[in-house]
Amino acid sequence: MPLIPEEPQIHESAQGPRATPATGRAASTPRPVPGPRSAATPRPGRPVPGPRPAPPAQRQRPTSGRPQTAPPENRSAPQLQVIPASADGALDAADEAVDLLLDSGRAPGDILVLTTGGQHPWATHELSFGEAAYWAQLEAGDDVFFAAATADRVKPRPVVVVAINGPADDATARALVKARESAGVLLIVCGDPQRVNAALGAGV
């Protein structure tokens, strides 16, 4: 009985050389494991910083030329929000609007506050140090700036808040139209809603 299992083992050994080419074929599988993969490791590092991000950036440049026509359209027609307030409470309403804007994440340098009547207390305080220092803060553009709505040196900002703390006359109507032109994306007016809509409607 032990001789019988030995004989098939001998026959299997005879088939051994035939299996050797199969093992040779199997040897092809480990070849890519040590070689190309180790060589591939530096390859992904090279295209990541250089060539891959470069072509999309070049594609964005021509497209960016098209939306450049959009900002002037948005500046001419910013979103309008009217906060009902009396002339005496317009400054407080404007201050509250600024606080809400800052709390929502709006950068201080994006906000311009204009008054149609007397100056905002902040503007009065800063003007006491001289107009040069006062207007230098507007040029810096890193903080909320308060100015009179009739000031000629006021520059546009994304958000303009107007406090109608003076009489609702023609000068105020012109100031509102000017404020709308200075607002990039949002115009907030604190005053009588009917007078605000009438003034801005007449200015269209």
Sequence and secondary structure as in RCSB ss.txt:
>XXXX:A:sequence
MPLIPEEPQIHESAQGPRATPATGRAASTPRPVPGPRSAATPRPGRPVPGPRPAPPAQRQRPTSGRPQTAPPENR
SAPQLQVIPASADGALDAADEAVDLLLDSGRAPGDILVLTTGGQHPWATHELSFGEAAYWAQLEAGDDVFFAAAT
ADRVKPRPVVVVAINGPADDATARALVKARESAGVLLIVCGDPQRVNAALGAGV
>XXXX:A:secstr
 THHHHHHHHHHHHTHHHHHHHHHHHTTTTTTTTHHHHHHTHHHHTTTTTTTTHHHHHHHHHHHHTGGGHHHHHH
HS EEEEEE  TTTHHHHHHHHHHHHHHTT  GGGEEEEESSS  HHHHHHHTT HHHHHHHHHH SS EEEETT
 TT   EEEEEEE  S  SHHHHHHHHHHHHHEEEEEEEEE HHHHHHHHHHT 
